[in-house]
Amino acid sequence: MTRRAPRLALAVTGTVIGHSVAYLVAAPHGHERASLLRQTGHAYWHAAVVAAVVGAAWFGVDHLRSAFRAGRVRQPATPGRTWAGLTRELVVLQLLLFAGMEVVERAWAGSPLTGLLAHHIFFIGAAAQLLVAPLLAFAFWLAGLGARAVGQALAGARFLPAPAAILAARPVDPFVPRLAMAAVGIRGPPARSPSGIREPA
C-alpha cells in the first residue's frame, strides 16, 4: 500500500481535473454550472482542488527521486514507472474515483442518483478521465526521464578515472628519461682515459 499511495494521490489529481473538465463541457455557462454544482453537493470543491495539488506534488517528488536513483545505479524502469504502466493504473483508479465521487456527492446533497445521467455528466466525466490519465502519465514520464538522465550523468562522472590514476597505471619506458635528458643537454660525469686523464663524456 505504501508503494501505491503516491500513485493513488496522483489519481486523485487526475480525477479532480477530469471532473472539472466534465462539468465545464456539460454546463459551459457559468450560472448554469454554478447551479448544477450547488444541487449536486460540490460545496467541498475548494478542498478537492487543494487535494489535487498535494497529490501531484507527492507523486512528483516520489517519482523524480526514484527515477534519479535508478539512473545512478543503471537500474531499468519498473512497469509502474513507464508511461504505459502508469497510464493503465491511472485510468482504472480515476474511473473508480470519479464514479464513487459522483455517487457520494449526490447522496450527501440528497440529490437522486438518476441525476448522473442528466446533462450526460457521467459519460462526459468518464471520457474526460480517459483523456486526462494518459496526458498526466506522459507529463510525469517525461519528467522521470529527465531525472534518470541526470542520475546517469552524475554516476558517469563519479566513475571516471582520475588523471593521476591513468598515469600511474601506465608503465614508464626507461629510454624516455634518457631521451629527455639528452634533449635538454644534461651531460653525464667525465670518463677516465687509460692514462688517468679525465676526458669529457
N, C-alpha and C positions, 0 to 999 in steps of 0.2 A: 504493500500500500504506500510505503514511503516513496518508492521509486515512481509510482504513478501519480502521486499528489501534484507535482508541478504540471504534468500533462492535463490533469483534471482542472487545475487552475486556469490553464490556457484555454481549455474547452469552455469554461465559464466566460472568458473573454470573447471567444468566438460566438457563443450563444447570445450574449448581450448585443454584439454587433449585428448579428443576423436578425435578432428580434427587432432592433431599431430599424433596420432596412425594411423588414416586413411591414411594419406599421407606416413607414414613410410611403411605401408603394400602395398599400391598401387604402390609406387615407392621406392623400397628398396635400390637402388643405389643412392649414394649421388648426383652425377652430374645430373642424370635424375630427381631426386626430386627437386633440386635447380632450374632447368629449368622449371619444371612444376609450381613451386611456383611463379616464376617470371611472367610466362604467365597468371596466374590466379589471380593476384592482391594481393599478400601477402607481399608487401613491409612494411606493418604496423605490421608484426608479433611480433616484439620485444615488441611493446606496448600491444599486446594481451597477451603475457606471463606475463607482469607486472600486467595487469588487473586480470589475473587468480590468481596470488599470493595475491593481495589485496583482491579479492573476498573470497578466502579461509580463510584469516586472519579475515576478517569482520564477516563471518558466524561463524568461530570458537569461537571468543570472545563472540558473542551474544548467541550462543548455550550453551557454557560451563557456562556462567553466569546464564542463565535461568535454566539450569539443577541443578546448585548448589543451587539456591534459592528455586527451587521446592523440593529439598531434605531437606532443612532446615525446611520447613513448611509441609513436608509429603504430598505434592501435587502430584497426578498422572500425568504422562506424557501426553501431548496433542497429538492428532493424527499426527500433523505435525512434532513432535519431535521423533516419533518412527521410526524404521528402514523402515518398510513397507510404512508408510506415507511419509517419506522423499524421499524414492526411487520413489514412484509414481510421486511426484512433479518434481523431477529432470529429470525423463525420459521424461515427457511432455515438460518441459522447454528446455531441452538440444536438443531434436529433432527439436523444433521450432527455437531455436537459430542457430543450425547448418545449417538448410535449409536456413534461412534468411542470414546467413553469407556467404554461398556459392553463393547465388544469387547476393548479393551486391558486393562481391569481383569481380565476372566476369563482372558485369555491370560497375564497376569502371575502370577495366582494358580494357574494350572494347572486352572482350572475349565472344564468343557465349555461350548461356546457354546450348546448346547441349553438351558442354564440360563436363557438370556434369556427363554424362554417360560414358565419356572416362575414361579409367583405373578403371572403376567401383567405382569412388570416392564417389558418393552419397550413394550407397548401403553399401560400406565398412564403410563410416563415420556414417551412421545410426546404423549399427551393433555395432560400437565402442561406440556410445553414450549409447546404451542399456547395454553394458558391464561396462562402467565406472560409470554410475549413481548408481547402487546398491553397487559397491565397495566403492565409495566415501561416500554414505549414511551409509554404515556399519562402516567405519572408524570413522566418527563423532558420530555415535550412541554409539559406544564403549567408546569414549572419554566422551560423555554425561553421560553414566552410571557411569564412574569413578567420575565425578564431582558431580553427585547426591549422590553417596555413601559418599563422603567427607562431603557434606552438611548434610546428615543424621547423620553421626558420630558426627559432631560438635553440632548439635541440641540435640542429646542424652546426650552429655557431659554437655551441658548448663542446662538441666533439671534434672540432678542427684541431690538428696537432699544432703545438707552438713552434715557432721558427727554431728555437734553441733545441727542441727535441728532434727536429728534422736534421739539423747539423750534427747533433751528437750521434744520430743513427747511421750517418754516412762514414765509411772508413776513409782515412786520410792517407793518400799515397805519399810515401817518404820522399819521392822525387820532387813533389810540389814545393816543399820548403827550400830545397837546394836550388830549384829553378828561380824561386822568388828572390833568394839571396843573391844569385848571380845577376839578376835583373837590376837590382839596386846598387850593385858594385861592392858588396861586402866580401872582403878577402880573408882567406884563412891564415894561420900562423906561418912564418917563413920556414922553409925546409933546409936541412943541413946538407952541405956538399961533402964528398969524401975527404976533402982537405980540411974540413972543420969550419969553413967559412959559410955563414948563413946566406942563402940565396932567396930572393923573393919568391913567394909562392905563385 
